[in-house]
Amino acid sequence: MNRRSRSSPARAATQAPTSVLTFDRVMLCILLTLIPLRAVINESTTFEVARMFRHVQAVGTANPGTTFLFTLVIALTAAVAWIRRLAVGAPRYRWTGGEIGLALLLIAGGIACAIAGQKHLALIGALNFITLILYAFTLRQFLTSPWRVRLALIVIAATAIVVLAKCGWQYFVETPDTIAYWEEHKAELLGPEANATSGKAAGMQHDYEMRMLSRLVTGFYPHANVLGSHLILFIMAAAGIIGDRLVRIRKKLSSPLTLILPALVIIACFIAMRGTDSKGAMACAILGIAIWIVAGAMRRNIARHPGLTAAAVWTCGVAGALALVLFLKSNEAGLGKSIQFRSMYWRGAVAMIEDHHALGVGPLNFGRHFLRYKPVECPEEVESPHSWPVQLAAEWGIPGLIAFLVVLAGFTWRTTRPAASFPGTRNDDSPESIIWWPIALTGTTFFCWLMQLSNTNGLVFIELLAGSAVIWLIGMMLLSLESVDDSTFSNAPLVGMLPAVFAGVLCFLLHTSIDLAMFEGGPATTFFAMIAIGLACVDMPAADQSDAPSPAAESRPARAHRRAAIAVAVVTAVVGMFTFVQLVMAPYACQRELQNGRADIKPSTWETYLMTGGGAWYLDAVGAYTLDGTAPSELAEQLIPRVQSVRNADDAIELVDEFARRDPYDGLHHNTRGTIAAQKYQMTKDVKYLRQAGDEYELYVDDYPTSPLRHIYAATILTQLARDHHDINARDAAIRHLETALALDEQRIYVSKPNRLPPEQIEQIRQAIESLRALN
């Protein structure tokens, strides 16, 4: 590749206008900011909190409004780029190959959202995943020069340093402090449930303690496996920096000292990966390093046969998936318990798809349906099947899975096309300071995080924000520095970066095929950024073949295009404002009211609670955001102990009905209705209320037929109906439920002991069965 020097008169004559470059830099800064920001901000797509921790105020926790805000930022950035392209004739769109697949995914997602019961989860899941793909498309438009590609990769590696610092702090400080605080204040935190020895509360407490005592590092994420997937990308990003610099070191254009920090990042990532206890992530990371080395050595052969290489990769992927399926069918436990448990999730997902759900149950709605299909021996009630192909097939439907495969196939196709087939790439060889970009990215990233942490105390603020900002800034500058004589990013041709980048993409796809990070904001943003970087590396030779901008890039836009730009701008402004109000401000308001309501756990009467207590906050939360059922569900639970009349009970039922309307496939509303109906029976002794309670608990069992506890709950109501009103059918149904509960408990071989029925309860159930059989 022949490149003119920066001082070349021809280069100076073809320099792009400063205004365009300024616009590009602003857009690039916004897009790159999302990589570290989504890695540290601990996003959540749900308002739900485990009952045992609802009253504990979380520090700096993001809420669904935050994720909606990220999706809006990505969509607006893409829209503004198109508006400018139409208005001023900016360089033509650089096709990535995934556009057709994204269009198909939009259709499949729309159908799945329409089918979904929980509309909030469906909407946030669909918008998040679709805009993540759009993020790759948009970022690619601004990676137009080698220095920009290097900057993007350095941003990922600098993010790794911040995450690694968090892992070390978590392992040596946060987790020991949390364990000590838990042991000292357990009774205060859990209240009456602190001494539970069996049942749901005891099981949740045991599982939480086991996870905490394992001291797994999770970084800024709630699950260690998500961090494991992200570490794969961090390792390969650092490897990409090393591969790129090795070429220039051989040409005496860079110093060997510049390899030290990326190498230390790789080593530290492997150490952190040990702390996650994710064997799959470790294996995939090692495989990524091996692919990088082999692909780097065979770089020229791969470049001569890109189509054959791509076909080989796809063949290996399909063959590997088929081999895994066949092996698990013959020996589900053959690859260890971790894969065995995932196989159980996948069996439940297949049953879900076969049961009239080929078009999907809605993005992020898997957990709402899984209990109905969950194998009895499966130990966990999961919200995700821990596999992106399975999750897409179950939630987005078979069309959604095909659409995403088309996206990936399109990306693959683009990597096999000659770079010269993509005109319109503009060179930008102006020197870029390694001081300005770290400061700009630090400022934007940590100002946004500051907004999220604004209600935290000073110590946490310093630990999370100030400490991370300093680490990020220093790490970014050190990673960017390649020579003491030059404080600018290198704009030399990209040669050794591509093998590591694509190895990272492949290994992330491999690991997330048995895990859940594909749909998590932090690692998924980095993943799609790596795809954009890889596509830019493929296209970059076209940028280096000629310094003259293409006619398409410099032609003046037609008047029709300028009018179209105005129309698109108006529509974008209207839709953006509506989205901000309805999907950003409303969830933030709902979360704020929920936190206030959860904090009030003082005993009080119905009227006092609703007028001056937490109930008033809950009522505000119910009205603040109408797509989610968390607020009416939690308020109904709070009101049940305060019911003093049939009128109170009827008012509570109205809340449950609202919850059921917003979240029809959550079986909890059957439980709540049954409890309230039983209360009405106690107040009136009208048998119809007891029968209503029995019917609701039968539906509660149907929602989760392999749960022994739900069978016991149903049997309790039916037993009362049989004893108080001599209902033989109720007696027989109660016996059937109790016998089923015992049989199911024997089959739950992988469930922890506190989640099993204790011996004394089993004996009580057997006695209850005998007592029921004695009834006439």
N, C-alpha and C positions, 0 to 999 in steps of 0.2 A: 504494500500500500504506500503510495507516494503522497506525502503531505508537505505542503509549503510551510515555511517557518512563519512564526507569528508576525514577523516584520515584513512579510511578503506584500508588495504593492497589490498583487492580484487579490490576496486575502483581504486587505484593507478595503479594496473596492467593492467586495461582495459581502462585507460584514452586514449582518441583519440589523434593521433599525433598532435603536436603543430601547424604544417604547415596547417593541415586541419582546425583547430580551427581558425587560423589567417585568412584564406581565408573566412571562414564562417562569421567571424566578419566584414570583409570588405564588403561582400555582404549584410549582415544585415544592416550595417550602411547606405549603399547606398539606400536600399529599405525603411528604416525608415525615411531617410531624405526627401523622396518625400511627406510624410504626412504633415509636417508643410510647406514645400516649396510650394506645390500646393494650400495650404490654404491661403497663403499670396500674391502670385505673380500675381493675377488678370489676369488669362489667357483669351485670346480671340481667337476664331477660324476663325474670319473673319477680312479682311482689311477694311471693310466698316465703315464709320463714318457718323453720321447725318450731312446733309449739313450745318446746322446752327452752327456746332462746328468744322468743318474740319480745320479751320485755327488756332484753339486753340491747342497749344502744350501740349499734355498729359504728366504727370510726371510718369516715371517708368512703363509705360504700356507694358505688355507682348504682343507679336504678335503671329500669327499662327506658326512661326518658333519655338517658345518656346514650344508649345504643341507637335509639331513634335519631338523636342528634348527629351521631357519626354517619348514619345512612344518609341523612339530609345533606351533610357537608360534602360527602362523596358525590351525590347526585347533582348538587348545585355546582360543584367544581367541573364535572363533566358537561353540564348544561352551559356554563359560562364559556368553556372552551369552544363549544359548538357555536355559541352566539358570536364570539369574536371571529371565529373562522368564517362565518357567513357575512359579518359586518365589514371586516377589513381585509379579507383575503389572506388570512394566515395560512401556513402550510397545510396541505390537504391531510385528511385523516389517515393515519397509519394503521392499516388493518392488521389484526392480531390472529385472525383465523377462528376466533371463538364467538364471533358475533351471531352467526346462525344458531348456534347452540344456546346462547343467551336468550334469543327471541323465543326459542322453543321452551326454555326454562321459565320464561315469563308466563307463557300460556299454561304450562303444567302447574306452576305455582298459583296462578289465579284460580284454576279449577280446585286445587287442593285447599286453598284458603276458603273457597265457597263451601266446600264440604265440611271443613273443620268445625268442631264444636267450640273450642276455646279460641275465639277470634283474635284476642290479643297475642297469644303465643304464635298463632299462625301468621299474623301480620308482621310481627317483629322478626320471626324466623325467616320469612320470605324476603322481606326488605333487606335484612342484614346480609343474607347469602348472595342475593342478586347484586347488591351494591358492592360486595367484596369482589365479585367478578368484574363489575364495572370499574372498580378501583384499578385492577390490572390493566384494563383497556386505557384508562385515563392517564395513569402514570406512564405508560409506554409513550404517550404523545409528547411528554416533556423530557424523556430520556433521549435527547437528540445528539449528545456529544459524549465522548469517552469520559470526560471529567464528571459529567452528571451521573453516569452509570457507576463510576467509582464512588461518588458521593453517596448514592443510594445504598451501596453495599457497606460502606463505612457506617452509615446510620444504623443498619441492622447489627453490625458488630458492636457499636457503641451501646446499643440497647442491650445487647448480651451482657456487657460489663455491669450495667445497672441491675439487671435481673440477677446476675451472679452475686453481686454485693448483697442484694436482698436475701438470697438463699443462705449466704454465710451468716448474716445477721439473724435470720430466722432460726437456723440450726443452733447457733451458740447462745443466743439471747432470748428471742421471742418465745420459742417453744418451751425452753426450761421455765421461763417466767409464767407462761400460760399454764403449764402443768402445776406449778407451785400454787398459783392463784386458784386453780380449779379445786385442788385438794383442800385448800383452806376455806373456800367459799361455796362448796358444792351445794350445801343445804340452802344457802341464801339464793343461789342461782336457780335451782330446780324447784324450790318450794316443796309442796306435799309429795311430789313425785320423786324426791331425792332418795327415799327409802324403798322404792318399788323393787321387788325381786322378780317379778314376772310381768308378762304383758308387753304391749307396744312401748310404753315408757321405759321399762327396764332394758328392752332390746336396743332402743335408740341410745340410751345412756351408755350401755356396754360398747356398742359399735363406735360411738364418738370417743370413748376413752381409749379403745384399742388403736384407733387411727392417730390419736394425739400421742400416745405413748410410743408408737412406732417411730416418731420423730422424722417422718418423711418430709423432705423439703418440697414446697409447692410454689415458691416464688410469690408472685402476686395473684396466683390462681387458687381456686378452692380445691383443685384436684391435682395430685402429683403427676398423673399421666399426661395432663395437658402441658405441664412444664416440660416433661420428657419429649413430647413432640416438638415443642418450640426450640429446645436445645439442639435438636437435629439441624434445624435451619440455621441456628447461630453457628454451629460448628462448620457447616458448609459455607456460610458467608465468610467466616474468617479464612477458610481454606481457599475461597475464591480470591480474597485479597492476597494471600500468599502466592497463589498460582500466577496472578497478574504481575506481581512484583518480581517474581523469579525471572521472568523474561527480561525485564528492564535491568535487573541486577547483572545478568549475563552481558548486557550491552553497556554496562557501566553508567546507567542512567538513574540508578537508585542504590541505596546503601543496604547491605545485608542486615543492618540493625533494625530496619523497618519490618523485618519478619518476626521480631521477638514478641511484640504485643499480640499480634494475631495468633501466634503459636501458643502463647499463654492463655488466650481466650479459649482455644480448643481444649487445652489441658484442663482448665477450670470447668469447662462445660462437661467434660467426661466425669470429673469429680462430682459435680452437682447431679449428674445423671445417676451416679451410684446412690446419691441421697434420695432420689425419687423411687428407687427400687423397681424401676421399669425395665425389665429384661428385654422387652420388645424394642423400646427406644434405644437401648444400648446396642442391640444387635443391628438395628437399622443405621445407627450412627457409624458403627464400624464398617458396615456395608457401604455407606456413603463415602467414607475415606478410601475404601478399596476401589470403588467405581471412579472416584476422582483420579487416583493414581493411574489406573489402567487406561481410562479415557484420555488423560493427559498424555500418556505415552503413545497412544494411538490416535492423537488428535488429527493428524493429516489424513489417515485412512478413513476416519469417521467423516471428515469434511468431504472426502471424495465420494462417499456412499451414504449420504444422510438418510435417504429413503430406506435403504436396507437396515440401517441402524435403528431407525424409528420402528420399522416393522418387527425387528427382533425384540425391542423393548416391549411393544404391545403384545407380542406372542408370549413372551415370558410372563407378563402380567396376567393374561388370560389363563395360561397354563397353570400358573401358581395358584390362582383363585380356584380353578377346577380341582386341582390336586388337594387343596386344603378342604374343600367341601367333601370330596370323596373320602379323605382320611378321617374327618370328623364323623362321617356317617358310619364308618367301620369301627372307630375307636375314639369316642368323644373325649376321653380322659388322657389320650396318648401324648398330648403336648403340654400337659400340666393343668392345674386348676384354673389358672387365669384364662386360658383359651377355652377350657371346658365351660366356665361360667358364661363367657361371651357366646359360645355355641348355644347355650340355653336361651340367651337373649335373641339370637338369630332364629332359633326354632319358633319362638313366640312371634317374631316379626313375620316369618313365613306364614304361620297360621293366620295372622292378622290380615296379610295381603290376600290370602286365599278366601277369607271370609268377607267377600264383597268389598274389599278395600284396594282394588288394583289401581284406583286413581289417587290413592293416598288418604291419610287421615288428617292431613294438615301439617305444615312445618311446626316442629317442636311439640306436636300433639301426641307423640309416640307414648309417653308415659300415661296419658289419659286412657289409652286402650290396652296397654301391655298387660295389666293385671288380669284382664279377661282371658288372655292367651298364655299367661306365664306358666311354665312347667312347675310342677309342685316342688321339685327338688332344687329349683333355682333359688339361690340364697338372697338375692337383692331385688328390690322393687325399683327398677331404674327408669330414668326419664329418657335415656338415649340407648340405642342398641350397641353403641361402641363400634361403629363401622360406618364410614361414609356411604358405601354402596347400599348397605342394608337400610340405613336411615333415610337415604333419598328414596329408595323403593317403597318403604313403609309410609313415609310422611308426604313426599311429593308424588308418589305413585310411580309405576313403571315408566310412564312417559317422562317424569322428572329425572329418573336415573338415566334414561337414554339421552335426554337433553344435556345433562352434565357430561356424559361420555362424549357427546358431540363437541362440547366446549373443549374438552381435553384433546380430542382428536384434531380439532381445528388448530389449537396451539401447536400440536405435533406437526401438522401439515405445514404451518408457517415456518417452522424451524428447518424444514427440508427444502424450501424454495430458495432459489438464488437471490442473494441480497439485492442485486441490481434490478430485480423485478419490483422493487418498492421505491419509486421516485418520491421526490418531495421532502427528503431529509435535509435539514439545514445544518451546516457546520457552525459551531460556535467555539472558536479557539481563543476567546479573550481570557486572560488569566483570572482565576477565581481564588480569592484568599481563603486559606484554611482557618483564618480567624473569624471572618464574617459569618460563614455558614454555621459553624458550631454555636456561635453566640445567637444567631437568628433562630436556629432550631431549639436551642435551650430555652430561649425566651418564650417562643410560642408553645412549646410542649409543657413547660412547667407553669406558665400562666394559666393554661387550660386546666392543669391538675390542681392548681391553687383554687380555682373556682369550685372544684369538687371537694376539696379539703377545708373549705373556709370555716366549717363549724367544729374543727378539731381543736384539742388543747395544744399548748405551745410545744410540749415535748414530742408528741406524735408528729406535729407539724414539722419540727426540725428533723426528726428521724426520717420521715417519709419524703418530704419535699426538698428541703434544703440539702440534706445529705445526698439524695439521688441526683439533684441538679448539679452539684459540684462534681460528683463522680462522672456524670454524663459529659459535662463540658470538658473535663480533663481527658477522659477517655477518647472523646471525639477528636480533640486536637492532636493527641498523640498518635491516634490511628491515621490521621490525615497527613501528618508530617512525614515526608520522604527524603528531605534533604535540608541541611542547615542553611544552604545557600538559596533555597527556593521555598517560599511560603505559600505556594499556590498548588491547586490540585493538578496532577498530571493530566495532560490531554493527549498523551501518546496513544497509538492504536491499541485496542483491546485484543490480547492474544491468549493469555492463559487462564482467563476467568471462567469461561463458559463451562468446562467440565465439572467444576465444583458446584456451580449454580444449578445445573440440571441434575447433578447427583443429589443435591439437597431436595429439589422438587420431587424427584422419584422416591426418595426414601421417606419423605414426609407423607406422600400418597400411600406408600406401603404401610407405614406405621399407623396412620389414621384409618386404614382399612380394618384395623382391629382395635381402634380407639376412637375418641370423641372430639379431637381438637380441630377438625375441619370446620366446625360450626362455632368455634370460640373466637371472639373478636381479635385477641392478641396474636396468637399463632397464625390464624387464617389471613390476617392482614399482611403479616410477614411473608407467608407462603405466596400470596398473589403478587406481592412486591417482587419476590424472587422470579416469578414467571415473567413479569414485565422487564426485569433486568436481563433475563435470559433472551427474551425476544429482541431487546435492544442490542445485545451482543451479537446476535445473528445478523441484524440489519446494519450494524455499524460499518461494515466494509463499504456499503453503498454510500454512506456519508463521507467516506474517505476518498472515493474515487474522483470526486470533483468538488471544487470549492464553490462553484457557481450555483446559486439557488435555482431550483427547477422553475420553469415557467409557471407551473401550477401553483408554486408557492408565492410568486410575486405578482400574479395577474390581479388586476383590480376587480373586485366583486361586482357582479351585475346588480342593477337596481332592484330586481326581484329578490336577490339574495339579501340585500340590505333590508328590504321590507320583511322578509322572512325572519331576519334576525330580530327585528322589533317585535314581531308576533311571538316568537319563541321567548323573548325576554319577558314580555307581559305574562304569558302563560306560566313561565318559570317563577316569576315573582308571586303570582296568585297562588299557585300550587305550593310553593315553598312556604309562604306565610300561613296558609291553611294547615300544612303539615306541622309547622312549628307550634302552632297553637294547640292543635288536637293531639299530636303524638309526641311532643316534647314538653310543653308547659303543663298539659293535663296530667301525664304520668308523674312529673316532678311534684305537682300539687298533691296527687294521690299518695305518693310515698311519704310526703311530709305529714299529712294527716294520719296515715297509718302509724308512723313512728310515734306520734303524740298519743294516739289511742292505745298502742301497745304498752306504753310506759305507765298507764294508769291501771294498776292491778289491785287497788284497794277495794275491799268489800263495800258494797253499797246497794241500795234498793233500785228497782227498775227505773223509777222516775228520776231519782238523783243521778243515776249513771247516764241516762240519756240527756238530761238537761245541763248538768255541770261537770260530768266526768268524761271518761274516755269514750263513752258512747257518742257524745256530741262530735268528737273528732272522727270517729268511725263513720258517722252519718255523712260528714263532709267528704270523706274519702269515697263513700259509695257514689256520691254525685259527681265527684271530680273527674272520674275516668270510667266510662260505662262499658268498656270492652273487656274488663277483667273482673273475675268473681271473688278475688281475695277479700276485699273489704266487706261485702255482705256476708260471706262465709264466716269470717272471724267475728263479726259483730253478732251474728246469730249464736255462735258458740258462747260469747260473753253473756248474752241475754238469757240463755237456758237456765243457769243457776238462779237467775233473778225473776223467773216467771212466778207470778203469784195469783194469776187469774186466767180464765179461758181467753179473755180479751188479750192479755199479754201473750199468750201462746199463739193466738191468731196473728198478732202483729209480727211475732218471730217467724211464723210460717211465711209471711209475705217476703221477708228478707231471704228466706231459703229459696222461695220461688224465683226471686231475682238472681240469686246465685246460680240456680239450675238453668235459668235462661242464658246466663253468660258463660256457663261452663257445664253443658249438659252431660258430658261423659265423665265427669268426676263423681264417683259413687258416694262421696262424702255427704251429698245433700240427701241421699236416702237415709243415711245414719241419723242426720240431724232431724229430718222429718219424723223418723220413727221415735226418736227420743222425745220430741215435743208431743207427739200423739200419745205416748205413754204418760207424759205429765198430765195431759188433759183427761186421760182415763182416771188417774189418781184423784183428780179434783172432782170429777163428775160420776165416776163408776159406770159410765156409759160404755157398753161393750164394743160399740162401733169404733171407738178410738183405739181400743186395744187391737182390734182387727186391722185397723189402718197401720198401726205400728208393726204388726206382724207382716203385712204386705210390703211395707217399706224395707224391713230387714231382709225379706226374701230377695228383693231387688238389690239390696246391698251385697248379698252373697253372690248373686248372679254377676255382679260387677267384678268380683274377685273370688272365683269358685274354689281356688286352692288355698285360701286362708283359713286355718283352723279357728282363729279368733272371730272371724265374721260368722262362721257357723255357730259358734258358742253364743254370740250376741243374739242371733236369730232364735236360737233354742231357748234363751232366757225369756223372751217375750212370749213365745209359743207355749212354754211351760206354764207361765202365769195364766194364759188363756185357757189352757187345759184344766188347770186346778180350780180357777175361779168360776169357770163357766162350763165345766165338764165337756169340753170340746174334744172328741176323740180324734178328729182329723188333725187338730193342733198337736195333740199328744204324739201321734205317729210322726208328724213332721219334726217335732222337737227331738224325738229319739233318733230319727234319721240324721238330723244335723249334728247331734252329739257323737254318733257313731262315725260320721264322716270326719269330724274334727279329730278324733283319735286316729283314724286311718291316715289322714293327711299328715299329722304330726310325725308319725312313724316314717313317712316317706321323705321328710325334710332333713335329709342326712347331712347337708352342707350348711345348715343354719346354725349360728352360734347358740350356745346353751341358753343364755337369757332370753333368746327369741323362741325357744322351745317351751312346751308346756311342762311345768315342774311336776315331779311325781305326785305331790299332794293334790295338785289340781286334776291330774289324770284320774286319781282315785275318786275324787269328788264327782267327776263326770260319770264314771262308771256307776257310782251309787245313785246319781241322778237318773241314769238310764233305767236302773232296776226299779227305782221309785216310780218312774213314769209308767213302766210296764205294769205296775201293780194297780194303776188307776183304772177304774171301770168307766 
